[in-house]
């Protein structure tokens, strides 16, 4: 488990489980990486990069390392030249599939709503609070 994830679980006295989920699953490309590994079972670094439409190697490496440290993916290195590295979901990573499906569904609904609002020219404004009544 990553130090950040461990610290959230250990130090937050009122840990919100949703915050733990966001800490583990949130980040550039993580939901997409997990979804692709769920669809393809095994992918190599270059394949992931192409399927994700070429994130920088640094960012992809970082996200893969974090997912591996948090136990959501496994990394297998084959001792050959050039080195061959494969990524696959761990059992824990596979268990995130339903959550990712629901996040995707919600994101689709949210984006559609925002497009409708933008086309209608409406901007959501915060509800105004009723004026306070001063007592004499």
VEXFIMI-35313 format. One record per residue: residue number from 1; x, y, z of N, C-alpha, C in turn. Coordinates in pm, 1 decimal, m for minus. Example, Ala and Ser with C-alpha at 12.3 -4.5 7.8 and 13.67 -1.06 7.14 Angstrom:
seq 1	nx 1319.0	ny m569.0	nz 780.0	cax 1230.0	cay m450.0	caz 780.0	cx 1320.0	cy m330.0	cz 780.0
seq 2	nx 1285.0	ny m225.0	nz 708.0	cax 1367.0	cay m106.0	caz 714.0	cx 1290.0	cy 3.0	cz 787.0
***
This chain:
seq 1	nx 84.6	ny m116.8	nz 0.0	cax 0.0	cay 0.0	caz 0.0	cx 89.7	cy 123.9	cz 0.0
seq 2	nx 50.4	ny 223.0	nz m80.0	cax 125.7	cay 347.2	caz m85.5	cx 121.8	cy 418.3	cz 49.1
seq 3	nx 224.5	ny 494.4	nz 76.7	cax 231.3	cay 570.3	caz 201.6	cx 111.3	cy 663.8	cz 214.7
seq 4	nx 74.9	ny 730.1	nz 105.3	cax m39.0	cay 823.4	caz 109.4	cx m167.5	cy 750.5	cz 148.1
seq 5	nx m192.0	ny 637.3	nz 88.1	cax m312.9	cay 560.8	caz 117.6	cx m310.3	cy 512.7	cz 262.2
seq 6	nx m196.1	ny 461.4	nz 304.8	cax m182.0	cay 413.2	caz 441.9	cx m205.8	cy 526.0	cz 542.0
seq 7	nx m151.7	ny 644.1	nz 511.8	cax m167.2	cay 759.6	caz 600.3	cx m313.8	cy 801.7	cz 611.2
seq 8	nx m386.1	ny 800.7	nz 501.7	cax m527.9	cay 836.5	caz 504.2	cx m604.7	cy 740.2	cz 593.2
seq 9	nx m580.3	ny 613.5	nz 576.5	cax m651.9	cay 512.4	caz 655.6	cx m611.8	cy 520.4	cz 802.7
seq 10	nx m483.4	ny 540.5	nz 830.2	cax m432.4	cay 540.6	caz 967.4	cx m462.7	cy 670.5	cz 1042.4
seq 11	nx m442.0	ny 784.5	nz 978.2	cax m444.5	cay 912.1	caz 1049.4	cx m579.8	cy 981.1	cz 1055.0
seq 12	nx m665.6	ny 954.2	nz 961.3	cax m794.5	cay 1021.5	caz 963.9	cx m881.0	cy 953.7	cz 1068.3
seq 13	nx m914.7	ny 1026.2	nz 1172.4	cax m995.2	cay 966.2	caz 1279.3	cx m1136.7	cy 936.9	cz 1231.1
seq 14	nx m1185.3	ny 1017.3	nz 1143.3	cax m1319.4	cay 996.1	caz 1086.8	cx m1304.0	cy 966.3	cz 938.0
seq 15	nx m1233.7	ny 860.1	nz 905.3	cax m1207.5	cay 827.2	caz 766.1	cx m1338.0	cy 805.3	cz 691.4
seq 16	nx m1351.9	ny 879.6	nz 584.6	cax m1466.1	cay 861.2	caz 495.7	cx m1423.3	cy 756.7	cz 392.9
seq 17	nx m1493.9	ny 647.7	nz 388.5	cax m1454.3	cay 539.8	caz 297.8	cx m1455.0	cy 584.0	cz 152.6
seq 18	nx m1541.9	ny 678.7	nz 119.0	cax m1542.1	cay 731.4	caz m17.4	cx m1410.0	cy 803.6	cz m45.6
seq 19	nx m1354.6	ny 873.0	nz 53.5	cax m1226.7	cay 941.5	caz 35.9	cx m1112.6	cy 841.6	cz 14.8
seq 20	nx m1119.5	ny 728.0	nz 82.6	cax m1019.0	cay 623.4	caz 60.8	cx m1028.1	cy 575.3	cz m84.5
seq 21	nx m1149.6	ny 554.2	nz m132.4	cax m1169.4	cay 510.3	caz m270.7	cx m1112.6	cy 612.0	cz m368.6
seq 22	nx m1140.2	ny 739.5	nz m344.2	cax m1089.3	cay 844.9	caz m432.7	cx m937.5	cy 850.8	cz m426.8
seq 23	nx m879.4	ny 835.0	nz m308.5	cax m733.6	cay 838.0	caz m295.1	cx m668.7	cy 725.7	cz m374.6
seq 24	nx m731.7	ny 608.9	nz m376.2	cax m674.2	cay 493.5	caz m445.7	cx m704.1	cy 498.0	cz m595.4
seq 25	nx m826.0	ny 532.8	nz m631.4	cax m868.0	cay 527.5	caz m771.5	cx m850.9	cy 659.0	cz m846.2
seq 26	nx m838.8	ny 768.7	nz m772.7	cax m827.7	cay 898.6	caz m836.6	cx m688.8	cy 920.8	cz m891.7
seq 27	nx m680.9	ny 995.6	nz m996.0	cax m551.3	cay 1027.6	caz m1054.7	cx m559.7	cy 1018.2	cz m1205.2
seq 28	nx m462.7	ny 1080.1	nz m1268.2	cax m459.7	cay 1080.7	caz m1413.8	cx m451.5	cy 938.4	cz m1466.4
seq 29	nx m549.0	ny 897.9	nz m1538.6	cax m551.5	cay 771.6	caz m1611.2	cx m586.3	cy 648.1	cz m1529.0
seq 30	nx m591.6	ny 653.3	nz m1397.4	cax m613.4	cay 530.9	caz m1319.1	cx m744.0	cy 458.8	cz m1353.8
seq 31	nx m858.9	ny 526.8	nz m1355.3	cax m980.7	cay 453.9	caz m1392.4	cx m972.1	cy 393.4	cz m1532.6
seq 32	nx m910.9	ny 467.1	nz m1624.4	cax m897.7	cay 416.3	caz m1761.8	cx m804.4	cy 295.6	cz m1767.9
seq 33	nx m695.3	ny 299.4	nz m1692.6	cax m602.0	cay 186.6	caz m1688.1	cx m673.1	cy 62.9	cz m1634.8
seq 34	nx m744.7	ny 79.1	nz m1524.6	cax m815.3	cay m35.0	caz m1465.5	cx m921.8	cy m89.0	cz m1559.9
seq 35	nx m992.8	ny m0.7	nz m1626.3	cax m1095.8	cay m43.5	caz m1720.9	cx m1034.1	cy m120.5	cz m1836.9
seq 36	nx m924.8	ny m68.6	nz m1892.2	cax m859.1	cay m137.2	caz m2004.4	cx m804.6	cy m273.3	cz m1963.3
seq 37	nx m746.4	ny m282.3	nz m1844.4	cax m696.5	cay m412.0	caz m1798.9	cx m812.0	cy m508.5	cz m1774.5
seq 38	nx m925.7	ny m457.3	nz m1732.2	cax m1043.8	cay m541.7	caz m1716.9	cx m1093.0	cy m595.6	cz m1850.2
seq 39	nx m1081.4	ny m514.4	nz m1953.3	cax m1126.4	cay m555.2	caz m2087.1	cx m1026.9	cy m647.8	cz m2156.4
seq 40	nx m897.8	ny m622.2	nz m2139.4	cax m794.0	cay m693.9	caz m2214.6	cx m719.2	cy m798.6	cz m2133.7
seq 41	nx m740.0	ny m802.6	nz m2005.0	cax m674.9	cay m894.6	caz m1911.9	cx m526.1	cy m867.2	cz m1892.4
seq 42	nx m446.7	ny m864.5	nz m1999.1	cax m302.5	cay m840.5	caz m1989.0	cx m263.0	cy m738.1	cz m2093.7
seq 43	nx m188.7	ny m635.9	nz m2049.7	cax m138.8	cay m535.9	caz m2143.9	cx 4.3	cy m498.8	cz m2108.1
seq 44	nx 79.8	ny m465.0	nz m2209.6	cax 215.2	cay m416.1	caz m2189.7	cx 212.2	cy m264.1	cz m2185.4
seq 45	nx 321.0	ny m204.0	nz m2139.4	cax 328.3	cay m59.0	caz m2121.4	cx 293.1	cy 15.7	cz m2249.8
seq 46	nx 355.7	ny m23.1	nz m2359.7	cax 330.3	cay 44.3	caz m2487.4	cx 186.7	cy 30.4	cz m2533.5
seq 47	nx 128.2	ny m86.7	nz m2511.5	cax m12.1	cay m107.9	caz m2548.8	cx m103.5	cy m17.6	cz m2467.2
seq 48	nx m76.7	ny m8.6	nz m2336.7	cax m156.1	cay 81.1	caz m2252.9	cx m144.5	cy 225.1	cz m2301.7
seq 49	nx m23.2	ny 267.4	nz m2332.1	cax m1.8	cay 404.1	caz m2380.7	cx m79.5	cy 433.1	cz m2506.7
seq 50	nx m78.6	ny 339.0	nz m2600.6	cax m152.7	cay 360.2	caz m2726.3	cx m303.1	cy 361.7	cz m2702.8
seq 51	nx m352.0	ny 269.1	nz m2622.0	cax m495.7	cay 264.0	caz m2594.5	cx m544.9	cy 386.7	cz m2518.6
seq 52	nx m457.2	ny 445.9	nz m2439.6	cax m492.2	cay 566.1	caz m2364.2	cx m467.5	cy 693.5	cz m2445.2
seq 53	nx m427.3	ny 677.2	nz m2568.3	cax m396.7	cay 789.3	caz m2658.0	cx m276.7	cy 869.3	cz m2609.7
seq 54	nx m173.4	ny 797.1	nz m2573.8	cax m40.1	cay 850.2	caz m2549.3	cx m24.4	cy 951.1	cz m2435.8
seq 55	nx m51.9	ny 909.1	nz m2311.4	cax m11.1	cay 995.7	caz m2200.1	cx 140.9	cy 995.8	cz m2195.8
seq 56	nx 200.9	ny 1090.0	nz m2127.4	cax 347.4	cay 1089.4	caz m2119.6	cx 392.5	cy 962.8	cz m2047.3
seq 57	nx 509.5	ny 915.6	nz m2082.2	cax 563.6	cay 794.0	caz m2020.8	cx 579.5	cy 813.5	cz m1870.5
seq 58	nx 618.1	ny 932.2	nz m1830.0	cax 637.1	cay 960.9	caz m1686.8	cx 506.2	cy 947.1	cz m1609.8
seq 59	nx 400.2	ny 1005.2	nz m1663.8	cax 269.8	cay 1000.1	caz m1597.0	cx 217.9	cy 857.0	cz m1593.2
seq 60	nx 226.1	ny 786.2	nz m1704.8	cax 177.0	cay 648.8	caz m1709.3	cx 255.7	cy 560.7	cz m1612.3
seq 61	nx 387.3	ny 576.4	nz m1609.0	cax 470.5	cay 499.1	caz m1516.5	cx 429.4	cy 525.9	cz m1372.4
seq 62	nx 409.0	ny 652.2	nz m1340.3	cax 370.7	cay 687.8	caz m1202.8	cx 236.5	cy 626.1	cz m1163.7
seq 63	nx 140.0	ny 634.7	nz m1253.6	cax 7.4	cay 581.1	caz m1222.7	cx 11.8	cy 428.6	cz m1208.6
seq 64	nx 87.3	ny 362.8	nz m1294.4	cax 101.2	cay 217.5	caz m1284.5	cx 169.4	cy 178.0	cz m1154.0
seq 65	nx 271.7	ny 251.6	nz m1114.2	cax 340.4	cay 220.9	caz m987.7	cx 246.6	cy 238.2	cz m868.4
seq 66	nx 167.2	ny 346.1	nz m870.1	cax 73.8	cay 369.2	caz m760.0	cx m31.6	cy 258.7	cz m754.1
seq 67	nx m83.6	ny 219.3	nz m868.7	cax m182.5	cay 111.1	caz m871.6	cx m121.4	cy m20.0	cz m822.2
seq 68	nx 4.6	ny m42.6	nz m858.2	cax 72.6	cay m164.2	caz m812.2	cx 96.3	cy m158.1	cz m661.2
seq 69	nx 143.0	ny m44.6	nz m610.4	cax 169.2	cay m31.0	caz m467.1	cx 40.6	cy m45.3	cz m385.1
seq 70	nx m72.0	ny m0.9	nz m439.9	cax m200.1	cay m13.0	caz m369.5	cx m264.0	cy m150.1	cz m390.2
seq 71	nx m197.9	ny m236.1	nz m465.9	cax m243.9	cay m373.7	caz m480.6	cx m354.5	cy m395.6	cz m582.3
seq 72	nx m374.4	ny m299.5	nz m673.0	cax m482.3	cay m313.9	caz m771.1	cx m437.1	cy m380.6	cz m900.7
seq 73	nx m308.2	ny m374.2	nz m929.1	cax m256.2	cay m441.3	caz m1048.0	cx m130.7	cy m518.7	cz m1010.3
seq 74	nx m97.6	ny m615.2	nz m1093.9	cax 28.1	cay m688.0	caz m1077.9	cx 113.6	cy m660.9	cz m1200.0
seq 75	nx 242.9	ny m661.4	nz m1176.8	cax 340.7	cay m633.9	caz m1281.7	cx 431.0	cy m755.0	cz m1290.6
seq 76	nx 440.5	ny m810.9	nz m1411.5	cax 526.4	cay m926.4	caz m1433.6	cx 637.9	cy m885.8	cz m1529.0
seq 77	nx 762.6	ny m904.6	nz m1484.6	cax 878.8	cay m870.4	caz m1565.5	cx 939.5	cy m999.5	cz m1616.8
seq 78	nx 956.1	ny m1009.2	nz m1747.7	cax 1019.7	cay m1125.1	caz m1810.2	cx 1163.5	cy m1088.0	cz m1839.9
seq 79	nx 1255.4	ny m1171.4	nz m1794.7	cax 1399.2	cay m1145.6	caz m1811.4	cx 1440.6	cy m1180.5	cz m1953.9
seq 80	nx 1428.7	ny m1083.3	nz m2040.9	cax 1472.3	cay m1098.6	caz m2179.4	cx 1515.9	cy m962.2	cz m2229.0
seq 81	nx 1577.0	ny m958.7	nz m2344.6	cax 1623.0	cay m833.6	caz m2403.1	cx 1545.9	cy m811.3	cz m2532.7
seq 82	nx 1475.5	ny m699.0	nz m2546.3	cax 1448.2	cay m599.2	caz m2442.5	cx 1353.6	cy m656.9	cz m2337.1
seq 83	nx 1354.7	ny m599.0	nz m2215.1	cax 1268.8	cay m651.9	caz m2108.6	cx 1121.3	cy m644.2	cz m2147.8
seq 84	nx 1049.6	ny m746.0	nz m2112.5	cax 906.5	cay m751.2	caz m2139.6	cx 834.8	cy m739.0	cz m2005.2
seq 85	nx 742.5	ny m643.5	nz m1995.2	cax 667.5	cay m620.0	caz m1871.9	cx 519.5	cy m624.4	cz m1905.0
seq 86	nx 446.0	ny m703.0	nz m1827.9	cax 300.8	cay m713.3	caz m1847.4	cx 228.9	cy m669.3	cz m1720.6
seq 87	nx 113.5	ny m606.6	nz m1742.0	cax 29.4	cay m561.9	caz m1630.9	cx m103.7	cy m633.2	cz m1640.0
seq 88	nx m158.1	ny m670.7	nz m1523.9	cax m290.8	cay m731.6	caz m1516.5	cx m354.8	cy m689.4	cz m1385.5
seq 89	nx m486.7	ny m700.3	nz m1379.5	cax m557.5	cay m668.2	caz m1257.1	cx m530.6	cy m774.0	cz m1151.5
seq 90	nx m515.2	ny m730.8	nz m1028.9	cax m511.5	cay m824.5	caz m916.6	cx m656.9	cy m856.5	cz m882.3
seq 91	nx m676.8	ny m945.1	nz m789.4	cax m813.6	cay m976.2	caz m745.4	cx m880.2	cy m849.9	cz m688.3
seq 92	nx m803.4	ny m773.8	nz m611.8	cax m855.4	cay m649.9	caz m555.0	cx m889.0	cy m550.0	cz m665.5
seq 93	nx m802.1	ny m539.7	nz m764.1	cax m827.3	cay m448.8	caz m876.7	cx m951.1	cy m487.9	cz m955.2
seq 94	nx m969.4	ny m617.9	nz m974.8	cax m1087.5	cay m666.0	caz m1047.3	cx m1214.9	cy m631.4	cz m971.4
seq 95	nx m1205.5	ny m624.3	nz m838.8	cax m1324.7	cay m592.6	caz m759.7	cx m1369.2	cy m447.8	cz m776.9
seq 96	nx m1286.4	ny m362.3	nz m838.2	cax m1324.3	cay m222.5	caz m861.6	cx m1409.5	cy m205.5	cz m987.4
seq 97	nx m1428.0	ny m311.2	nz m1063.1	cax m1499.3	cay m301.6	caz m1190.8	cx m1639.0	cy m243.9	cz m1180.7
seq 98	nx m1717.3	ny m289.7	nz m1085.5	cax m1854.2	cay m240.8	caz m1070.6	cx m1854.9	cy m92.6	cz m1032.6
seq 99	nx m1764.2	ny m53.7	nz m945.2	cax m1754.4	cay 86.5	caz m905.4	cx m1717.3	cy 173.7	cz m1024.8
seq 100	nx m1621.3	ny 129.3	nz m1104.4	cax m1580.7	cay 205.8	caz m1222.4	cx m1694.1	cy 215.9	cz m1323.1
seq 101	nx m1772.7	ny 109.4	nz m1336.6	cax m1888.6	cay 112.6	caz m1425.7	cx m1988.5	cy 218.1	cz m1379.0
seq 102	nx m2013.4	ny 222.8	nz m1248.7	cax m2107.0	cay 321.4	caz m1193.8	cx m2051.4	cy 463.2	cz m1205.6
seq 103	nx m1921.4	ny 481.6	nz m1183.6	cax m1861.3	cay 613.6	caz m1201.6	cx m1873.8	cy 659.8	cz m1346.0
seq 104	nx m1854.0	ny 567.7	nz m1438.5	cax m1868.0	cay 600.3	caz m1580.5	cx m2011.7	cy 638.9	cz m1612.7
seq 105	nx m2105.5	ny 562.1	nz m1560.8	cax m2247.4	cay 591.5	caz m1584.7	cx m2282.8	cy 729.4	cz m1530.4
seq 106	nx m2239.1	ny 758.8	nz m1407.9	cax m2267.8	cay 887.8	caz m1347.7	cx m2200.2	cy 1001.1	cz m1425.5
seq 107	nx m2075.4	ny 979.2	nz m1467.1	cax m2003.0	cay 1079.7	caz m1545.4	cx m2072.9	cy 1109.9	cz m1677.0
seq 108	nx m2127.7	ny 1007.2	nz m1740.2	cax m2202.1	cay 1026.8	caz m1865.1	cx m2325.7	cy 1112.7	cz m1841.5
seq 109	nx m2399.6	ny 1082.1	nz m1735.2	cax m2518.7	cay 1160.3	caz m1701.1	cx m2481.9	cy 1304.7	cz m1667.1
seq 110	nx m2376.1	ny 1321.7	nz m1590.4	cax m2333.2	cay 1455.1	caz m1550.8	cx m2292.5	cy 1537.9	cz m1673.0
seq 111	nx m2210.1	ny 1479.9	nz m1760.7	cax m2164.3	cay 1551.4	caz m1879.6	cx m2282.3	cy 1589.2	cz m1968.9
seq 112	nx m2377.7	ny 1496.7	nz m1985.0	cax m2495.5	cay 1525.9	caz m2067.5	cx m2573.8	cy 1642.6	cz m2007.9
seq 113	nx m2589.1	ny 1642.7	nz m1877.7	cax m2661.5	cay 1751.3	caz m1810.2	cx m2591.1	cy 1884.5	cz m1830.4
seq 114	nx m2459.1	ny 1883.8	nz m1818.4	cax m2383.0	cay 2007.2	caz m1836.6	cx m2393.4	cy 2058.3	cz m1979.9
seq 115	nx m2395.1	ny 1967.3	nz m2077.2	cax m2410.2	cay 2008.8	caz m2217.6	cx m2546.3	cy 2072.2	cz m2240.6
seq 116	nx m2650.1	ny 2012.2	nz m2185.0	cax m2784.9	cay 2066.5	caz m2198.9	cx m2791.6	cy 2205.1	cz m2136.3
seq 117	nx m2736.5	ny 2218.9	nz m2017.3	cax m2736.7	cay 2348.8	caz m1949.5	cx m2659.3	cy 2452.9	cz m2029.4
seq 118	nx m2545.2	ny 2413.2	nz m2086.2	cax m2463.7	cay 2506.0	caz m2164.6	cx m2537.2	cy 2549.5	cz m2290.8
seq 119	nx m2605.5	ny 2455.4	nz m2355.8	cax m2679.9	cay 2489.0	caz m2477.0	cx m2797.4	cy 2580.4	cz m2445.6
seq 120	nx m2857.1	ny 2563.0	nz m2330.2	cax m2970.6	cay 2646.2	caz m2291.4	cx m2923.3	cy 2782.4	cz m2241.7
seq 121	nx m2792.7	ny 2796.5	nz m2223.4	cax m2738.1	cay 2923.1	caz m2177.7	cx m2759.1	cy 2947.3	cz m2030.6
seq 122	nx m2794.1	ny 2843.1	nz m1959.4	cax m2816.1	cay 2861.6	caz m1816.4	cx m2688.3	cy 2834.3	cz m1740.8
seq 123	nx m2672.0	ny 2907.5	nz m1637.3	cax m2558.4	cay 2887.7	caz m1547.9	cx m2616.9	cy 2862.5	cz m1410.9
seq 124	nx m2579.7	ny 2752.0	nz m1353.6	cax m2630.5	cay 2720.0	caz m1220.6	cx m2573.3	cy 2818.7	cz m1121.0
seq 125	nx m2661.6	ny 2887.7	nz m1051.1	cax m2619.0	cay 2983.4	caz m950.1	cx m2657.3	cy 2929.8	cz m813.9
seq 126	nx m2577.1	ny 2960.3	nz m714.6	cax m2611.5	cay 2911.4	caz m580.8	cx m2742.4	cy 2974.3	cz m534.2
seq 127	nx m2817.8	ny 2896.0	nz m462.1	cax m2942.8	cay 2947.8	caz m408.2	cx m2910.7	cy 3058.4	cz m310.5
seq 128	nx m2986.6	ny 3167.6	nz m319.5	cax m2959.5	cay 3277.8	caz m227.7	cx m3027.8	cy 3248.9	cz m94.3
seq 129	nx m2960.0	ny 3286.8	nz 9.4	cax m3014.9	cay 3266.7	caz 143.8	cx m3114.8	cy 3377.8	cz 170.7
seq 130	nx m3219.1	ny 3347.5	nz 245.0	cax m3315.3	cay 3452.3	caz 276.8	cx m3249.2	cy 3559.2	cz 362.7
seq 131	nx m3290.2	ny 3684.1	nz 343.3	cax m3226.9	cay 3790.5	caz 422.6	cx m3252.3	cy 3766.9	cz 570.3
seq 132	nx m3150.1	ny 3796.7	nz 652.4	cax m3165.5	cay 3775.1	caz 796.5	cx m3250.7	cy 3887.1	cz 854.6
seq 133	nx m3325.2	ny 3853.6	nz 953.5	cax m3413.5	cay 3950.0	caz 1018.0	cx m3344.6	cy 3998.6	cz 1145.2
seq 134	nx m3318.5	ny 4123.6	nz 1152.6	cax m3257.6	cay 4179.9	caz 1273.5	cx m3367.0	cy 4202.2	cz 1377.8
seq 135	nx m3341.3	ny 4164.0	nz 1498.9	cax m3439.8	cay 4187.1	caz 1604.6	cx m3399.5	cy 4307.7	cz 1687.3
seq 136	nx m3495.3	ny 4387.1	nz 1727.2	cax m3463.5	cay 4508.1	caz 1803.4	cx m3494.2	cy 4489.2	cz 1948.6
***
